[in-house]
C-alpha cells in the first residue's frame, strides 16, 4: 500500500481512496475538476484528529501526481 505521506496505515488507506476516485474522475472530467475535488476531500479528511496531515504539502503533491497522470493533462498545484 502506498503511504501518500500519511503517518498511519489507515490514513494511507483513506487518502488512497481519494486518490483513486480522483484518478477516475480525471479521466472523464479533466484534471482541474478532479484536483479541486480531491483537495476538498483531503480538507474534509484533515478535520478528523487522526488524519490532520491530509492537507500537508507532501500528501497533496502525491495525490496531485496521481490525478494529473490519469488526466494526461497539466493542472496547476495551486488553484
N, C-alpha and C positions, 0 to 999 in steps of 0.2 A: 504494500500500500504506500502510495506517495505521501510525504508528510506535509507538503504545502506550507512548510514553515510553522506549523502549529505545534504546541507543546505536548499534546496528548494524542494518542491513537484515535480516541473518539472525536477530537477536534479535527484531525486529518480526515476522518470519515465524513464529517459534516461538510467541510469545505470541499472535499472531493465530490460530494453530491451537487453542490452549487456549480463547481467547475464542469461537471458532466452535463448538467442541464444547460449551462451557458454555451457549452460546445455545440450541443444540438440546436439551440436557438440561433446561434451564429450562422449555421449552415442555411437557415431558412429566412432569417430576419436581419442579417447583417451584423457586422462586428460592433458597431456603435450601440445599437439597441441591446444586443446581448451583453456588452460590457456594462452599460448603465444598469441593466437588471442585476447582473452579478454583484456590482458594487452595492446596490440596495440590499441584496440578500446578505452580503457579508456584514453590512452595518447592522442589520437585524440580528444576525447571529452573535455579533460582538456585544449585544446588550446582556447576554447571559454571562454571569461571572466567570464560568469555566471556559468561555470562548472569547474573552476580551481581546486576544491578539488577532482576531479575524480581520481587523482593519489595519494591521501592521503592514508597512510597505512591502516587506518580503512576501507576505501571504498574497497581497493584492497583485504583485508582479507575477507570481506563479499562475494565478487564476487568469490574469490578463493574457499571458502567453498561450494558455490552453484555448481561450476564446478566439484570439487572433489567428492562431494556426488553423482552427476549424473554419473560420470565415474565409480565409485566403485573401484577406484584405487588411489594410492598415487601419488602426484606430488609436488616437492619442490616449495615453495612460491617464492624463489629467483632462477631464471633460468639464 
